């Protein structure tokens, strides 16, 4: 398959009528289009077309029991895709849509099980990104779209990441530049007795509590490993995700102890002839002597850290390192989402400095 890459600038979408229509027609015809959202790049197909969903799973090498998220361009679309819309969900829709929040509902009959991973629930998101919304609107379809990467790889935050993973396996890639947030959407299960976070994201638990008063985390989010036997209610819950090619270890502890661990482990690996990568923050970058050293930004600027995380993991692949060490972060607020991605990327391998 020949993949077309279409460059579209955000400052004036009206200049790209031909490109947008080509991508929209591809969706209507059952093809696959990778496109930018405010979170990461998505791999889109007609969410109500069984064959399109099957193509998404095949292109990504994604297990078929890992649900897809359907993206919409109008609030009223929810009532067609969901059989029930609880009052709590309406409050969240009003507060956070369009934006980086995915809500899970009981599905309506029009949503095929091929899209929901065999579940009786459907995950729905209303993105704010102009290109994503225009593609959905023009196509006249509800677009099922997981992240546009090979399954298990770091999610793509730039079009070149999509090209690297999926060129030749998708019809169209829209290059809309780097995304804003860099982490996938917060997922909240609205079918539970208490609204339950299934995947942390840019919209934090405290932000949700301001709207609802109460929200809890699914136990799987707080677990220290991956349960291969669980039923995945949402993307990213069951399988290893976000992983670079080299093994990754997260180093936890006080700042001086962390620096000592970095120094000792890097020297040990180099003595074995290994090329070592380090993912750190601005405050210690000049104290790390590794073969490839990347800063995620200011340690206290979690938005910058989230924006840079996946690109940094992919850069380690480009740099050809044999092993990677990363700093850790607080698991509060946006730090919860950052650590969720890092832990999964590392396969929950953590070194506790002492």
ABEGO torsion letter per residue (X at the ends): XBBBBBBBBAABAAAAAAAAAAAAAAAAAGBBBBBBBAABBBBBBBAABAAAAAAAAAAAGBBAABBBBBBBABAAAAAAABABBBAAAAAAAAAAOBEBBBBBBBBBAABBAAAAGGBABBBBBBBABAAAAAAAAAAGBBBBBBBBBBBGBBBBABAAAAAAAABGABABBBBAEBBAAGBBBBBBBAABABBBBABBBABBAAAAAAAAGBBBBBAAAABABBBAABBBABBGAABBBGBBABBBBBBBEBAAAAAAAAAAAAAAAAAAGBBBBBBBBAAAAAABBBABBBBAEBAABAAAAAAAAAAAAAAAAAAGBABBBBBBBBABEAAAAAAAAAAAAAGGBBBBBX
